Amino acid sequence: MASKKLTITLDQSLAEALAGAAEEEGIPLSRLVAKAADRELRLRAGRTVLREWQAEHGRFTAEELASARAEMAAADAEHLSSPGASAA
């Protein structure tokens, strides 16, 4: 995959925290920042899909939201109880 070198400015405490997190993960800081940026873009795309779906089909009901939350909690619990799983 092609890469592009960028220069960004971060608050010093944020930069230090990110560097520490990258070190803990054993990955380059640039990879940690790229993963965070990718996650943000995926979340934005997901929110767009949800808005479009609700515009066409109506807002989610309280029951639908409760069901989705329960399914996500069950999936999280299953994932976190599997060997080698981490909370991150």
Buried (B, 14 or more C-beta within 10 A) or exposed (E): EEEEEEEEEEEEEEBEEBEEBBEEEEEEBEEBBEEEEEEEEEEEEEEEEEEEEEEEEEEBEEEEEEEEEEEEEEEEEEEEEEEEEEEE
